Amino acid sequence: MIELLHALILGIIEGITEFLPISSTGHLIVAEHLLGYKDNHDIFTVVVQVAAIAAVVWYYRRDLWNRTLGLFKRDTAAIRFWTILVIGCVPAGLIGLLLDKHMEAITKPSVVAVSLIVGGIILWLVDRGPVRKHNDPVDLADITTKQAALVGLGQSLAIVPGVSRSGATIVSGLATGLNRPTATAFSFYLSIPIMVAASSLKLVKYHADVAALPGGWPALAVGLVAAFITALMAVSWLLKYIAGHNFKVFAYYRVVAGLAILALLGLGWL
């Protein structure tokens, strides 16, 4: 029973934090340490991320379907959309493949804490512009290949635990001149191919370890459902939130969370 509760808690944490610029992986690493959850090869983390991916695909299902049809119809806007998406995913994909074997060495709370604090400061510095009364619309068509490539490079930094994939892409988008809604939407779209690829590779490599997770398949199912529901809510909420707010609250949260983790480490509680 306790395994099901742990899976529920971790699934909720994954769903809430995956698309907010506060690092889902970092939160899961710390939560798993506090709960004493043994996630060999980060299998649980990878599997519940699939549910988060499904949530964003469901949220954008009509738009993705129309853009896919447009690709086959050779629609210029659709071709451009998929082009910038591919360009944005290439840097993270290549760096992820090159450094995958070395990541377990830095998958620890101390790295998460430092990454949260540094990332929070950077987010605060980059997102200092005023919030307009009538918020800018999402305009993916205006994203240049150069901007897509730079956002992709930013996304590659998220291989470090605590950096946050969404945080890195949003910050990179803002730094290249995208408005908040466009940077956020592009971040969500970029998450689909890169997370599908990362999850698929991990599952192929360690599929035999899935059944050995605490609580087995029932616990995994609980985590998946919890992650899907909370991720769907988080995506919807964030898009509405940025219509009238900047990202500073997330910057403050990152710094406070990082300091709290360092305090727990200093006290020997983590």
Buried (B, 14 or more C-beta within 10 A) or exposed (E): EEBBEBBBBBBBBBBBBBBBBBBBBBBBBBBBBEBEBEBEEBBBBBBBBBBBBBBBBEBBEEEBEEBEEBBEEEBEEBBBBBBBBEBBBBBBBEBBEEEBEEEEEBBBBBBBBBBBBBBBBBBBEBBEEEEEEEBEEBEBEEBEEEBBBBBBBBBBBBBBBBBBBBBBBBBBBBBBEBBBBBBBBBBBBBBBBBBBBBBEBBBEEBEEBBEEBBBEEEBBBBBBBBBBBBBBEBBEEBBEBBBEBBBBEBBEBBBEBBBBBBEBBEEEEB
